[in-house]
């Protein structure tokens, strides 16, 4: 039951009823047909499986038929690779300047705090302005912050407090950028191809997570942190240019005369009246707080428990990234065949069990295999939660709902990280990680028990 107060504008979209053809309208207005070729019984036996594989490949990447989305993914890949380069270099620089692991945690905490304060209000802004213009503004701001950090580092004037302040400012920028980018996807591909676009976007993010740190490590060792920050700043030009090259409709959300506080309450009231949306947000909150906190202590876990050293940590990180890309590929290929809620249930139940096994494992090859499974489970959960949210939210509420999703994903993660770090010192890392795995499993069971319809979502 929709109990929110703002008038809804219903948009009728073509729905695939299981037929062979999907029709959508491109950004420039040209109608395009995506046909799944039927299997011809007259063909030789070896040709039919080939046609089926070709059809599946088309289905996996069908959101790329939209020129705007092609531009977006290219810009995102370059920009995100630069962002990961900066993350690697910034962490190393902070440790060089301070020699303190606590300072590393403080920098991360400073970048996340704005998400708690600003993100819900950012969703109100996203619903009232042209999303492309807002993303251009946020990307430009992030670029300038990267150049400031590069200049401070080149001149040798950089201090830890500079990095903390810049991280906090970047957190404010990301509080607007995250919901805007999430809500912008549907404008590029339409609702029919939205699930596939979300999965491909996740694949791009994790591809950058693999490529960016690798290049960042090479640059850090050869030319220093300042150049990593410089290249990150330059990488934002790719996404800014790609956004400006897009051909979009001139229509946008009409301004709302109600106060921002009233609009925020309207968004909260809307989510409160939609049990499935509320359950998805609670699931995201519990998983981001407890489920993925293990990554905070992973460097120490690899060194002390698995005796893997820095090389082992790199291998485990890469294994997790491979798993994440695999999970996103699975959603892109099979996610439109229904049963997303069932997939989400299986992933939510399996991830904490695999995490508990990982916590008490002492064999490094087994740890690599478990890290791949953790990456798959992580990506399945967050991609499916994102997809289910976006395919069920009213368009005029999209920015506010996705800001709440961004809040659950980023805003509370630092608290879980801090708690796990403290518990690891008190009772040991294996026991602490297992306890967090149990909390993740318990929270998921409660969510699915209280909202059984969540498991049946198509």
N, C-alpha and C positions, 0 to 999 in steps of 0.2 A: 504494500500500500504506500502510495506516494503522499507523504504528509507535509511536504515542503510548501512554502508560500509563493515562490515566484512562478509565474506562468510558464508552462513548458511549451516549447515549439517542437512538435512532433515532425520528424523527418522520415519518410518512408523510403527504405533502402531495399534493393533487390536481395532476396534471400535464396541461397542455394538450397534447393530441395533435394539434392542428391543427384541431379542431372549431370550431363557431361559438360555443359558449357557454363562458364561464369562470365558475365558481362559487367564491365565497369566503365567509368568515364575518366579519362586522363585529365591532368591539370590544365592542359591547354584546351580542353573541351572536345577532343577527338575521342570517339568511341572505339574501344579496343576489345577484342574478343580473345578470351583465353580458353582454348579448346583442349580437352583431353581426348586424344585420338582413340577411337574404339579399337579393340583388338579384332582384327579381321581373321575369321576362321580359315580363310583361303590362304593365309600367309604360311610359309614354312614354319615348323615348330620352333626353330631357333630365332625367328624374327619377332614372334609375339612377346617373349620376355623382354627383348630389347626395347620394343615400343612401350611396354609397361614401365621400364626403368626410366625412359625418356619422359614419360608423363609424370612420374614422381619427381624428377628433377625440376620440371616446369613448375609443379605444385610447390616445391620447396622454396623456390626463389621468385614466386609470381609477383610479390610486391615490388620487385625491381622493374616491372613494366612501367611504373610511374616515374617519369623523368625527374620530378622534384625529389622523390625518395632516393633515386640514384645519386643526385647531387648531395643530398643530406648525408647519406652513408659515407661517401668519399670524404667529405669535410670532417665528419665525426671521427673516422679512422685516423686521419692525420692529426687532428686536434687532441684526441684521447691518447695517442701514442706520445705526443709531446707532454701531456699532463702526467703520464706515468714516468717519463724521463725526469720531470721536475720532482715528483714524489721521491724517487730514488736519490737524486742529488740533494734534495732538501734534508732528508733524513740523515744522510752522511754529513752534511754541513753542520747540522745541529749537534750531532755527536762530536764532531771535531771541535766546535766552539765551546761546548759545555762538558764533554766527557761524561754525561749523565743520561741514563736510560729514562729517568723521570722527566727530563726535559723533552724527550721524544714523545712521551705520553701527553705532556702539557700542550705541545704544539698541535697534536691531533685533537685534543679536547677543545682547544681554542677554535679550531676550524669547524667543530661540530655544534658548539653552543648556539650560534645564530640559527641553526635549524630549529631548535626548540622555540625560539622567540619569534623569528621572522616568518618561517615557512607557512603557517596557517594564514597570515595576512597576505603573503605573496600569492596564495591561491585566489584571493579576492581580486588582486590586480590582474592576474592571468585571465580571469573571466571577463575583464572589462576592456582589454586592449588587444591590438593585433599581436598575435603570439610571435610572428616572425620578427617584428620590430623589437619586441622585448628581448628575444634571444640574441639579436644582433647587439643590443645594448649590453647584455650580460657578458657576451663573449668579448666584446671590446673592453669592458672593464677588467675582465680576467687577464686579457692580453697586457693591459697597462700595468697591472699588479706584477705580472711576471717580469716585465721590463724593469720595473723599479727594483725588484729583488736582484736582477742581473746587474744593474748599475751599482747597487750597494756592494755586491760581491766583487765585481771588477775593481772597484776602488779600494777594497779592503776595509770599508767602514762598517760592514754588516755585523750585527750583534744578534744574540738570540731573541732579544725583545723585539727587534725589527721583524724577525720571522714570525713571532707570535702575533704581532699586530697585523701583518700582511695575511696571515692564515685566517685570522678572525674576519678581516674584510672580504677575503675570498669566500669564506663561509656565508656571509651575507649575500654575495653575488650568486652563489650556488643555490641559496634558498629560493631565489626567483627563477634561476635557470632550470633547475630540476623539474618543477611542475610545468613550466612553460614548454620544455622539450617533450615531456610526456604527453601533454594535451595537444601538441602541434602535430603529432604523427597522423592523427585521423584526418587532418586537413590536407595532408600530402597524398594519402592512399585511399581515403574513404573507409567506411565501416566494414565493407566486405573483405578487404585485404588487411584490415587492422591487426588481427592476430598474427598473421604471417610477418607483417612489418615489425611488430614488437619482438618476435623471435629473432629476426635478422638483425635488428638493432642490438639485441643482447649478444649475438655472435660477434658483431663488430666491436662491442665494448671489450669482450674477452680476448679477441684477436689483438687488440691494442694493448691489453694487459700482458700479453706474452711478448709482443714486439717492443713496446716502449721501454720496459726495464732493461731488456737486453741492450738496446742502443744507448740507454741512459748509463748503464754500467761501463760501456766502452768509452763514451764521451767523458764520463767522470774520471776514468783512469788516464785518459790521454790529454784532454784539454781543460778539465776542471769543471766545477759546479756552475760557474758563471755562464759558461757556454750552454750548458743544459737548460738553464733558465731562459737564455736568449732564444734557443731553438724552440722552446715551449711557447714563448711569446709569438714567434713567427708562425708557429703551427696554427694559431687561432685565425690567421688570415684565410686558411683553407675553408674553414666552416663559415666565416663571414662572407667570403666571396660566393660560396655555394648557396647560401641563403639569399643573397641579393640577385643571383641568377635565376631564381625560381619564378615561375609564372603562377600566381595565386589569384583567387577570386578577390575582388575589391571589397566584398562584404565582410563585416566583422560584427562582433557583439555590440549591441547598443549600450550606451552608458546607463548605469543604474543610479538613480538619484538617491537611493537609500544609503545610509551611512555605512562605512566599512564594517563596523561592529554588527550592524543588522545583517549585512550580507554574510559575514562569517557565521553568525548564529543560524542563518538560513541554511548554509552548507552543513553545519553540524546537525541541524534538525533533519535535513534530508537524509544524511547517513544514518541517523538514529531510527528513521522510519523504514530503512531497507535492511532487513536482517542479514541478507547475504553479503552486502557491502560491508556492514559492520563486522561480520565474522572474518572476512578476508583481511581487513585492517588489523584486527586482533591477532590473526595468525601471522601477519607480517611483523607486527610489533614483537611478539614472543620469539619468533625465529631470529630476528635481527639482534635482539637483546641477548639471548642465550645461545642460539644455535651456531652463529658464526663468530662468537667471541674467541673461540679456540685459536683463530688466526693471530691474535695478539701475542700469545705465548709460543707460537709455533717455532720461531727461531731458537728459543731456549729449549723447547721440547726436542727439536732435531739434534741439538748439540749435546744435551745432557742425557736424554733418554735413548735416542737412537744412535748417538755417537756419529752423526753424519757430517757435522761441521758445516761450513759455508756452502760447499759444493752440494751437500745433501739437501740443505735448505732450498737452494736453487732448483734442484731436481723435483722436490716435493711441490714447490710453487708452480713449476711448469706442469707437473702432473695434474694438479688441481685446475689449472687453466685449460688443459686439454679436456678434462672432464666437463668443465663449464661450457666450452664450445660444443662438445658433443650433446650436452643437454639442450642447448639452444637449437642445435640442428634437428634434434628429435621433435621438438615442439614445432619448428618450422615445417617439417615434413609431415608429421602425423597429427598436429594439434587441431586441425580443422575437421577431424573425423568424429568429433563429439567426445564425451566422457572426460572432459578436462577436469571436472570435479573429482572423478575417480583417480585420475592421474595425480592430482594434487594430494589426495588422501594417501596414496601409496608412497609418494615422495616424502610427505610429512611424517609418516610412520617409519620409513626406512632410514632417513638421514640420521636421526639420533642414535639408532642402533649401530649404524656404521661408525658414527663418531665414538661411541663407547668402545667398540672393537679397536679403533685407531688408538684410543687413549692407553690401552693396556698391551698393545702390540710392541714387540721389541725387535722384530725382523724388518730390516729396511726395505727389501723388495715387496714384502706384504704391505708395508706402509705406503709405498708408491701406488699399489693397486687400490688401496683404500682411499688414498687422496684423490684418485680419478673418480671413484664413486661419490666422494663428498662433493667434488666439483659438479658432477651430474645432478646430484640431489639439490644442491644450492641453486643451480640455474633453473631446474625444473620448477622449484617452488616459486621463486620470485618472478619468473617469466609467466607462469600460469596465473599467479595472483594479479600481476599487472594486466594480463589479457582479460581475465574475468571481470576485473574492475572496469576496464575501459569499454568493454562490450555491453555493460549494463548501466552505465552512468548516463544521466541526461546531459546533453551537450552543453547546456548553459551552466551546469554544475561541474563540468569536467575539471576545470582548473582548481576548484576548491577541494574536490575529492582527491585529485592527484597530489595536491599539496599535503593532504593528510597522509597519503601513502608515502610521499617523500619524507615526511616527519617520522613515520614509524621506521623507515629504512635507515635514516641517517641520524635522527635526533636522539634516539635512546641507545644507539650502539655504544657510545663511549662509556656509558654507565655499566653496561655488561662487561666491557673490556676491563674497566678498573676493578670491578668486583672479582672477575676471574683472576686477574693478576694478584690481588690480595689473597684470595683463597689458595692459589697455587703456592704462594710462599708459606701459608699456614699449614696446609694439609697435603701438599704435593700436587704436581701437575696432573698425573693420571686420575687421581681421585676427583680433583676439581673439575676437570673436563668431563668426566663421567657424570658428576652431579649436574652440570649444565646440560648435558645430553638428556638426563632424566627430566629436568625442568622443561626442556624443549618438547619432549614426547608428551609429558603430562598436559602442557598447555594446548598442544594440538588435539589431544583426545578430548579435552573439555570443549574446545571450539567446535569440533565435528559432532560431539554429542548434543550440544545445545542448538546447533543449526544443522540438522540432518540433511536439509535441502542442499547444503553446500556440496555434499558428496555426489549429488545427482546433477549438478550443473553441466550443461553440454559444452 
